[in-house]
């Protein structure tokens, strides 16, 4: 690869952020735009439609280890290319939906499967391989694309209102293909294959030097030669640690809340008297306001203990839920967004980076996918539980209070999830070789 003044990892971050922007705008947040129009057209219950979202997240989690393993084994291009094709085709085929069964089949077999193989897991896995010291910041920047995707939400709502669901499906599908396919060719596997080291360091070879004589030298500060070590667990080694399970369950507690808000925020606000356009704009604002939280926590996470930072974001989510339950005017919504958005956004880079810090780069994709299996129950249960509570009581209060209690449990589990002892071997980055751990 031709050497550039800009570390190639940052180009990967930029391309990945663009992909995740479309993913966030038309899939993660965009699903909520389709929620009420689908119910009005077909008469489905909120619990039934919420089930599609929950099962899709379960499926995304089930595909996570496969997508991560593919990236670890073959690099990110192929899984991202395939995932993009599946998602784009899925949205185009949604125009043919005429029953709940056909909606489930298309949404789960194409859109959710494509997202699981080629979206978040592929992108964050690549970043986890190209960065160590700046991993949390790079992760925060790349998943800021999800937040910026919130800018798409009001436009998508306008398309649905003005032209109907079918036109919105077609535009969403074509946008995914137009952005995701070119971006997949920008992705690269680990930097060592291209004569570089993580964080923008380069391998400097002395005359006649072998691997043991190579040293990492900062590309921005030539006189500096950073030396640091990286622990690398295999998948089975990671699964045997206590931290792996504590993190997975704690993350599941968090995901139970954020996945439910993503699905039910617009229906909740419409029930409170806001129009679909107003509620969609507020969801878009939530996504955009999450970006400062992603970047700030990305920066702080590379300097301070990520456990305490994640606990802080969980505490903020708990407070925001209390505010949300009592919403009666636009100022209450803005207060909720001011508390919830940065906490919601900031948790993402912290969770991803903690996996990398605890378990290393070499099998990062596989381990991240396996850990998502542990947390996926929260994503599955949350939206369905909220839908059932609404169908039963005509209120979301019980659901949101339950999520606040889950947040408290998540705080306690996160506190207990301390970094595990290294396995028998670790990768010494500055020498590019595996040596016995001390």
Helices and strands as residue ranges (DSSP letters): H 8-23, I 24-28, H 30-42, H 46-74, H 76-93, G 94-96, H 100-106, I 107-112, H 113-118, H 120-130, H 135-148, H 150-163, H 165-184, G 191-194, E 196-197, G 198-200, E 201-204, G 211-213, E 215-218, E 229-231, H 235-239, H 242-271, H 276-301, H 306-325, H 330-359, H 364-393, H 397-416, E 425-428, E 433-436
